[in-house]
Amino acid sequence: MLKSKNMLSLIDRYIIKKYLTTFVFTMAIFTVVMVVFDVSERLDDFLKYKAPLDKIIFEYYAGFIPFYLNFLCPLINFIAVIFFTSKMADQTEIVPILSAGYSFNRLLRPYMIAATLIFIVSLVFNIFIIPHTNKMKVDFENIYVKPLKDNSRVSTHMQLDKNSYVYIDNFDNTTKTGYGFVLEIFKGDTLKEKMMADRITWDSVATKWKIEGYTNRVINGLHERMDKGTVKDTTLDMKPSDFELRDNMFTAMDTRELNIRIHKEETRGTGVMNDLLLEKYKRYVYPFSAFVLTLMGVALSSKKVRGGIGLSLGIGIGLSFTYIVFIQFATMFSLKGGLPPLVAVLIPNVTFLLVAIYLTIKAPK
């Protein structure tokens, strides 16, 4: 009988195997389709900027494939669950399992085990692997796909700590050189020191800034001193990466680097805190979609319907795209509308979790 422990174990293994093999197969299909379409779209850029074949394969596509598979993982997961569960229902495999003593909640157990495996892999990739592959992809794109014509940043204000403020009129990211440099140091509301320089250049060997053509005004009550010099090496709590212009630069930061940048941004206030927090929260929250969409997928497709698996699959694809669009809208509301980043990241999963719970309650038992 199905109630025996051995048979229960066999059924669990059967469902988990179906789930994971369908998920991997669907992921492989998406990979082939994405690469074929991207090659046809990027081929002109590759030829125009003379991208080497080994860099295209081992840098661009080694970053492209993990990035988009990670982005489309909820869609792939949902389609996989609905496809094989609808097929099981259509072949009348689910009804005997439920009739033999399985409750619907017990039926969900192997699905949740498989979803847990996907969640763990997704979380590890999000935190440890995707940032590094994104860096390869971003570095390649900035040279061979969309090279920046003007790699400079103008009128940059930055607070280094509670007392120090920096202004750079123009910073060239190619030469790592800033022009029109001003450093002001305060004690409370009182200006204690102000340095102005024609140019400031990053010395990558010494990991210091070289200040050229500077004047330094030191204020001590009613007494002032003016120092002038040609070249001066100094250490400042800023790096050339703080002046980068790329929109996708935060996705290429590892988690440690991202946390350091968030900590510094709390002091500096350069206007990118929302971008940083969104990137951080996404890495931890979005893998939970494996549980949410698995629950919804089983609830939608466990009943045999007249339209067959095509109807369930169509509904699943529609809901998957709705989920992805929902994520993009929440992100835009956070970046442009002031919605707190954590709320923006949680809204899609919480909303779809409530829908999944409702569908589970209504699902045939």
C-alpha positions as CSV (number, residue, x, y, z in Angstrom):
1,M,0.0,0.0,0.0
2,L,1.0,3.6,-0.6
3,K,0.9,4.2,3.2
4,S,4.0,2.2,3.8
5,K,7.2,4.1,4.6
6,N,9.0,2.5,1.7
7,M,6.4,3.6,-0.8
8,L,6.2,7.0,0.7
9,S,9.9,7.3,0.2
10,L,9.6,6.1,-3.4
11,I,6.9,8.7,-4.1
12,D,9.0,11.4,-2.6
13,R,12.0,10.5,-4.6
14,Y,9.9,10.2,-7.7
15,I,8.5,13.8,-7.3
16,I,11.9,15.3,-6.3
17,K,13.5,13.6,-9.3
18,K,10.8,14.9,-11.7
19,Y,11.0,18.4,-10.2
20,L,14.8,18.7,-10.5
21,T,15.2,17.1,-13.9
22,T,12.5,19.2,-15.4
23,F,14.0,22.3,-13.8
24,V,17.5,21.5,-15.1
25,F,16.1,20.6,-18.6
26,T,14.0,23.9,-18.7
27,M,17.1,25.8,-17.6
28,A,19.1,24.2,-20.4
29,I,16.5,25.2,-23.0
30,F,16.4,28.8,-21.8
31,T,20.3,28.9,-21.9
32,V,20.4,27.8,-25.5
33,V,17.6,30.2,-26.5
34,M,19.2,33.2,-24.7
35,V,22.7,32.6,-26.1
36,V,21.4,32.2,-29.7
37,F,19.3,35.4,-29.5
38,D,22.1,37.3,-27.8
39,V,24.7,36.3,-30.3
40,S,22.5,37.5,-33.2
41,E,22.0,40.8,-31.3
42,R,25.7,41.3,-30.2
43,L,27.5,40.0,-33.3
44,D,27.8,43.4,-34.9
45,D,29.3,44.9,-31.6
46,F,31.7,42.0,-31.3
47,L,32.9,42.6,-34.9
48,K,33.0,46.4,-34.6
49,Y,35.1,46.4,-31.5
50,K,37.1,43.3,-32.5
51,A,36.3,41.3,-29.4
52,P,38.6,38.2,-29.1
53,L,36.7,34.8,-29.3
54,D,38.2,33.6,-26.0
55,K,37.0,36.7,-24.2
56,I,33.5,36.4,-25.7
57,I,33.2,32.8,-24.4
58,F,35.1,32.8,-21.1
59,E,34.3,36.4,-20.0
60,Y,31.1,37.7,-21.6
61,Y,29.1,34.5,-21.8
62,A,30.6,33.1,-18.6
63,G,29.0,36.1,-17.0
64,F,25.9,36.5,-19.2
65,I,24.6,33.0,-18.7
66,P,24.7,33.0,-14.8
67,F,23.3,36.5,-14.7
68,Y,20.2,35.8,-16.8
69,L,19.6,32.3,-15.5
70,N,19.6,33.9,-12.0
71,F,17.2,36.6,-13.2
72,L,14.9,34.2,-14.9
73,C,15.1,31.5,-12.2
74,P,11.6,32.2,-10.8
75,L,10.1,31.9,-14.3
76,I,12.1,28.7,-15.0
77,N,11.2,27.2,-11.6
78,F,7.5,28.0,-12.0
79,I,7.3,26.6,-15.5
80,A,9.1,23.4,-14.4
81,V,6.7,22.8,-11.4
82,I,3.6,23.4,-13.5
83,F,4.8,21.4,-16.4
84,F,5.6,18.1,-14.6
85,T,2.7,18.5,-12.0
86,S,0.2,19.1,-14.8
87,K,1.5,16.1,-16.6
88,M,1.2,14.0,-13.5
89,A,-2.4,15.2,-13.0
90,D,-3.2,14.7,-16.7
91,Q,-1.9,11.1,-16.5
92,T,-4.0,10.6,-13.3
93,E,-1.0,10.0,-11.1
94,I,-2.0,12.5,-8.3
95,V,-5.5,11.3,-7.6
96,P,-4.4,7.8,-6.6
97,I,-1.7,9.3,-4.3
98,L,-4.3,11.4,-2.6
99,S,-6.8,8.6,-2.5
100,A,-4.3,6.2,-0.9
101,G,-3.8,8.4,2.2
102,Y,-1.6,11.3,1.2
103,S,-2.9,14.6,2.4
104,F,-2.4,17.6,0.1
105,N,0.1,19.1,2.6
106,R,2.0,15.8,2.7
107,L,2.1,15.9,-1.1
108,L,3.8,19.2,-0.9
109,R,6.7,17.9,1.2
110,P,8.9,16.5,-1.7
111,Y,8.2,19.7,-3.6
112,M,9.4,21.8,-0.7
113,I,12.5,19.6,-0.4
114,A,13.4,20.2,-4.0
115,A,12.6,23.9,-3.6
116,T,15.0,24.0,-0.6
117,L,17.8,22.6,-2.8
118,I,17.1,25.3,-5.5
119,F,16.9,27.9,-2.8
120,I,20.3,27.0,-1.3
121,V,22.0,26.9,-4.7
122,S,20.4,30.2,-5.7
123,L,21.4,31.8,-2.4
124,V,25.0,30.6,-2.8
125,F,25.1,31.9,-6.4
126,N,23.6,35.2,-5.5
127,I,26.1,35.9,-2.7
128,F,29.3,34.3,-3.8
129,I,29.3,33.6,-7.5
130,I,27.0,35.9,-9.5
131,P,28.9,39.1,-8.4
132,H,32.2,37.7,-9.8
133,T,30.6,36.5,-13.1
134,N,28.8,39.9,-13.3
135,K,32.2,41.7,-13.0
136,M,33.5,39.7,-16.0
137,K,30.4,40.5,-18.0
138,V,30.4,44.2,-17.1
139,D,34.1,44.7,-17.8
140,F,33.7,43.0,-21.2
141,E,30.6,45.1,-22.1
142,N,32.4,48.4,-21.2
143,I,35.1,47.6,-23.7
144,Y,33.6,45.6,-26.5
145,V,29.8,46.2,-26.4
146,K,29.0,49.7,-25.0
147,P,32.3,51.5,-24.4
148,L,31.9,54.8,-22.6
149,K,32.7,57.7,-24.9
150,D,33.0,60.2,-22.0
151,N,34.5,58.4,-19.0
152,S,34.4,61.5,-16.7
153,R,32.3,62.5,-13.8
154,V,31.6,66.2,-13.1
155,S,30.8,68.2,-9.9
156,T,31.2,65.4,-7.3
157,H,30.6,66.2,-3.7
158,M,31.6,63.6,-1.1
159,Q,31.7,63.5,2.7
160,L,34.7,61.3,3.7
161,D,33.9,61.3,7.5
162,K,31.9,63.5,9.9
163,N,34.5,66.3,9.6
164,S,36.0,66.0,6.0
165,Y,34.3,67.0,2.8
166,V,35.7,66.7,-0.8
167,Y,34.7,68.4,-4.0
168,I,36.1,67.5,-7.4
169,D,35.1,69.5,-10.5
170,N,35.9,66.8,-13.0
171,F,37.2,63.2,-12.6
172,D,38.5,61.2,-15.5
173,N,38.0,57.5,-14.8
174,T,40.3,56.5,-17.6
175,T,43.4,58.3,-16.2
176,K,42.1,58.2,-12.6
177,T,42.7,61.9,-12.4
178,G,40.5,64.6,-10.8
179,Y,40.7,68.3,-11.6
180,G,39.6,71.2,-9.4
181,F,40.1,69.4,-6.1
182,V,38.9,70.9,-2.8
183,L,39.3,69.3,0.7
184,E,37.6,71.0,3.7
185,I,38.1,69.8,7.3
186,F,35.7,71.1,10.0
187,K,35.6,70.9,13.7
188,G,31.9,71.2,14.5
189,D,30.7,74.1,12.4
190,T,34.1,75.8,12.2
191,L,36.4,75.4,9.2
192,K,39.8,74.4,10.3
193,E,41.6,73.5,7.1
194,K,41.0,74.0,3.4
195,M,43.1,72.5,0.6
196,M,42.7,73.4,-3.0
197,A,44.6,71.7,-5.9
198,D,44.8,71.8,-9.7
199,R,44.9,68.1,-10.0
200,I,44.7,64.9,-7.9
201,T,45.8,61.5,-9.4
202,W,45.5,58.0,-8.0
203,D,48.8,56.1,-7.6
204,S,47.8,52.5,-7.9
205,V,51.3,51.2,-6.8
206,A,51.4,53.2,-3.5
207,T,47.6,53.1,-3.2
208,K,47.6,56.8,-2.4
209,W,46.5,60.1,-4.0
210,K,49.1,62.4,-5.5
211,I,48.0,66.1,-5.1
212,E,49.6,68.5,-7.6
213,G,49.7,72.3,-7.5
214,Y,48.1,72.7,-4.1
215,T,47.5,75.5,-1.6
216,N,46.6,74.6,2.0
217,R,44.9,77.1,4.3
218,V,45.1,76.2,8.0
219,I,42.9,78.2,10.4
220,N,43.6,78.3,14.2
221,G,41.2,80.9,15.7
222,L,42.4,84.3,14.5
223,H,45.6,82.9,13.2
224,E,45.9,81.5,9.6
225,R,48.7,79.8,7.8
226,M,48.9,79.3,4.0
227,D,51.1,76.5,2.6
228,K,51.8,75.9,-1.0
229,G,53.5,73.0,-2.8
230,T,54.0,71.2,-6.1
231,V,53.3,67.6,-5.2
232,K,52.0,65.9,-2.1
233,D,51.1,62.3,-1.4
234,T,48.2,61.7,0.9
235,T,45.8,59.0,2.0
236,L,42.1,59.7,1.7
237,D,39.1,57.5,2.3
238,M,38.1,57.3,-1.3
239,K,39.1,55.3,-4.4
240,P,38.7,55.8,-8.2
241,S,35.9,53.2,-8.0
242,D,33.8,55.8,-6.1
243,F,33.7,57.9,-9.3
244,E,32.7,55.2,-11.7
245,L,29.7,56.0,-14.0
246,R,28.5,52.5,-14.8
247,D,24.8,51.8,-14.0
248,N,25.5,48.1,-13.4
249,M,28.6,48.5,-11.2
250,F,26.9,47.5,-8.0
251,T,25.9,44.1,-9.4
252,A,29.6,43.4,-10.0
253,M,30.6,44.0,-6.3
254,D,31.0,41.0,-4.0
255,T,29.0,41.1,-0.8
256,R,31.8,42.3,1.4
257,E,32.6,45.1,-1.0
258,L,28.9,46.0,-1.2
259,N,28.7,46.2,2.6
260,I,31.7,48.4,2.8
261,R,30.3,50.7,0.2
262,I,27.0,50.9,2.1
263,H,28.8,51.8,5.3
264,K,30.7,54.6,3.5
265,E,27.6,55.8,1.8
266,E,25.9,56.4,5.1
267,T,28.5,59.1,5.7
268,R,29.1,60.3,2.1
269,G,25.5,60.7,0.9
270,T,26.3,60.6,-2.8
271,G,22.8,59.5,-3.7
272,V,23.3,55.8,-4.5
273,M,22.2,54.3,-1.1
274,N,18.9,53.0,-2.6
275,D,20.8,51.2,-5.4
276,L,23.2,49.6,-3.0
277,L,20.5,48.5,-0.5
278,L,18.4,47.1,-3.4
279,E,21.3,45.1,-4.7
280,K,22.1,43.7,-1.2
281,Y,18.5,42.8,-0.3
282,K,17.8,41.2,-3.7
283,R,20.7,38.7,-3.1
284,Y,19.1,37.4,0.1
285,V,15.4,37.7,-0.5
286,Y,14.8,36.7,-4.1
287,P,16.0,33.1,-3.7
288,F,12.9,32.6,-1.4
289,S,10.8,32.8,-4.6
290,A,11.6,29.1,-5.0
291,F,9.2,28.3,-2.1
292,V,6.6,30.8,-3.1
293,L,6.3,29.8,-6.8
294,T,6.6,26.1,-6.0
295,L,3.6,26.3,-3.7
296,M,1.6,28.3,-6.2
297,G,2.6,26.0,-9.1
298,V,1.4,22.9,-7.3
299,A,-1.8,24.5,-6.2
300,L,-2.5,25.6,-9.8
301,S,-1.6,22.4,-11.6
302,S,-2.5,19.5,-9.3
303,K,-6.0,19.2,-10.7
304,K,-6.7,17.5,-14.0
305,V,-8.4,20.0,-16.3
306,R,-10.1,19.7,-19.6
307,G,-7.6,22.0,-21.4
308,G,-4.7,19.6,-20.4
309,I,-1.2,20.8,-19.5
310,G,-1.3,23.6,-22.1
311,L,-3.8,25.6,-20.1
312,S,-1.9,25.2,-16.8
313,L,1.3,26.0,-18.5
314,G,-0.1,29.1,-20.1
315,I,-1.4,30.4,-16.8
316,G,2.0,29.6,-15.2
317,I,4.0,31.5,-17.8
318,G,1.6,34.5,-17.5
319,L,2.0,34.5,-13.7
320,S,5.8,34.1,-13.9
321,F,6.1,37.1,-16.2
322,T,3.7,39.0,-13.8
323,Y,6.1,38.2,-11.0
324,I,9.1,39.5,-12.9
325,V,7.3,42.6,-14.0
326,F,6.2,43.2,-10.4
327,I,9.8,43.0,-9.3
328,Q,10.8,45.6,-11.9
329,F,8.0,48.0,-10.9
330,A,8.9,47.7,-7.2
331,T,12.5,48.4,-8.0
332,M,11.6,51.5,-10.0
333,F,9.3,52.8,-7.3
334,S,12.2,52.4,-4.9
335,L,14.8,54.2,-7.1
336,K,12.5,56.9,-8.4
337,G,9.6,57.1,-5.9
338,G,11.2,56.8,-2.5
339,L,9.9,53.3,-1.6
340,P,12.2,51.8,1.0
341,P,14.5,49.2,-0.6
342,L,13.6,46.4,1.8
343,V,9.9,47.0,1.2
344,A,10.4,47.0,-2.5
345,V,12.2,43.7,-2.4
346,L,9.7,42.1,-0.1
347,I,6.5,43.2,-1.9
348,P,6.6,40.8,-4.8
349,N,7.4,37.7,-2.7
350,V,4.9,38.6,0.1
351,T,2.1,39.4,-2.5
352,F,2.6,36.1,-4.4
353,L,3.0,34.2,-1.1
354,L,-0.5,35.4,-0.1
355,V,-1.8,34.4,-3.5
356,A,-0.1,31.0,-3.2
357,I,-1.6,30.4,0.2
358,Y,-5.1,31.3,-1.1
359,L,-4.7,28.9,-4.1
360,T,-3.4,26.2,-1.8
361,I,-6.5,26.5,0.4
362,K,-8.8,26.3,-2.6
363,A,-6.9,23.5,-4.3
364,P,-8.7,20.1,-4.5
365,K,-7.7,17.9,-1.6
